Amino acid sequence: MNIKIYNEGVGGNETGHLLERFDEAITSKKPDLIFLFIGINDVWHPYENGSLPVNKEILDRITELREKIRNTTGAETFYGV
């Protein structure tokens, strides 16, 4: 069994950042299995700056990531925040 593990997490990134580097971080690796833990910085960073997060925008970006993963990799994906 040949298993390769890639950690493409970047500290401080938000969902929009991953969408920007999607091909490099995900598609190019041709994964069979993805563990995607993303979204907490989208919620936390606005609080640090004294405002509230826009939940619909965050959900829309996570939904876009899910669709891109489904349409480009076929990988089994597990999500967490």
C-alpha positions as CSV (number, residue, x, y, z in Angstrom):
1,M,0.0,0.0,0.0
2,N,1.5,3.3,-1.1
3,I,0.0,6.3,0.9
4,K,1.0,9.9,0.4
5,I,-0.1,12.6,2.8
6,Y,-0.1,16.3,1.9
7,N,-0.8,19.0,4.4
8,E,-1.9,22.0,2.4
9,G,-3.1,24.0,5.3
10,V,-1.7,27.5,5.6
11,G,-2.0,29.2,9.0
12,G,-4.3,32.2,8.9
13,N,-5.9,31.3,5.5
14,E,-9.5,31.8,5.0
15,T,-11.9,29.9,2.6
16,G,-11.2,32.5,-0.1
17,H,-7.5,31.9,0.1
18,L,-8.0,28.1,-0.5
19,L,-10.3,28.9,-3.5
20,E,-7.5,31.0,-5.0
21,R,-4.9,28.2,-4.7
22,F,-7.3,25.3,-5.3
23,D,-5.6,23.8,-8.3
24,E,-2.2,24.0,-6.7
25,A,-3.3,22.7,-3.3
26,I,-5.9,20.1,-4.3
27,T,-6.3,19.3,-8.0
28,S,-2.6,18.9,-8.7
29,K,-2.3,16.2,-5.9
30,K,-5.0,14.0,-7.4
31,P,-6.3,12.9,-4.0
32,D,-8.5,10.0,-3.2
33,L,-9.3,11.2,0.3
34,I,-9.5,14.8,1.6
35,F,-9.9,16.0,5.2
36,L,-10.9,19.7,4.9
37,F,-10.9,21.7,8.1
38,I,-11.6,25.3,7.1
39,G,-13.7,28.2,8.0
40,I,-12.7,29.1,11.6
41,N,-10.4,31.9,10.4
42,D,-13.4,33.3,8.3
43,V,-15.3,33.6,11.6
44,W,-12.4,34.6,13.9
45,H,-10.7,37.3,11.8
46,P,-13.7,39.7,11.7
47,Y,-14.0,39.5,15.5
48,E,-10.3,40.5,15.8
49,N,-11.0,43.6,13.7
50,G,-14.1,44.5,15.7
51,S,-16.8,43.4,13.3
52,L,-19.1,40.4,12.8
53,P,-18.5,37.6,10.2
54,V,-20.8,37.4,7.2
55,N,-22.1,33.8,7.6
56,K,-23.7,33.6,4.1
57,E,-20.4,34.5,2.4
58,I,-18.5,31.9,4.4
59,L,-21.1,29.3,3.7
60,D,-21.1,30.2,0.0
61,R,-17.3,29.8,-0.2
62,I,-17.4,26.4,1.6
63,T,-20.2,25.3,-0.8
64,E,-18.0,26.4,-3.7
65,L,-15.1,24.4,-2.3
66,R,-17.3,21.3,-1.9
67,E,-18.5,21.6,-5.5
68,K,-15.1,22.1,-6.9
69,I,-13.7,19.1,-5.0
70,R,-16.7,17.0,-6.2
71,N,-16.3,18.1,-9.8
72,T,-12.5,17.9,-10.2
73,T,-11.3,15.1,-7.9
74,G,-14.0,12.6,-7.1
75,A,-12.3,12.3,-3.8
76,E,-14.1,11.2,-0.6
77,T,-14.1,14.3,1.5
78,F,-14.6,14.8,5.3
79,Y,-15.3,18.3,6.5
80,G,-14.7,20.1,9.8
81,V,-14.5,23.6,11.1
